[in-house]
């Protein structure tokens, strides 16, 4: 992935790219306002961006919330459409989970369409121990 780099510096995140994608292209949680997306990004335990090496333009993103010890929730994972097909989603998962400070954590996420990607990084359907209390915007996921 020499044409791209992965970086967990929150100051480098292009918030316009995050907002543009999440407010128009993402099927999940489009009910959020820009202020709410900014707050979630600011309060994230960790963010990872994907950047074009040549231009520095951000082309992908993921954020996580965590207790910093044993648990993390992965959210708002995306790669811009023009940059898909270069294994960037896999690289993003490696950077966020496998190579990051939460490598040994229990990770959770919600997805409607990317089960295959996440399965490659150890995610599986919840077992008999996991319970979920749906939020008020659950129908939007």
Secondary structure, DSSP 4 states (H G I P E B T S, - for coil): -TTEEEE--GGG--HHHHHHHHHHT-SS-TT--HHHHHHHHHT-SEEEEEEETTT--EEEEEEEEE-SSSEEEEEEEEE-GGGTTSSHHHHHHIIIIISSTTTTSEEE---SS-HHHHHTTT-----TT------TTGGG-
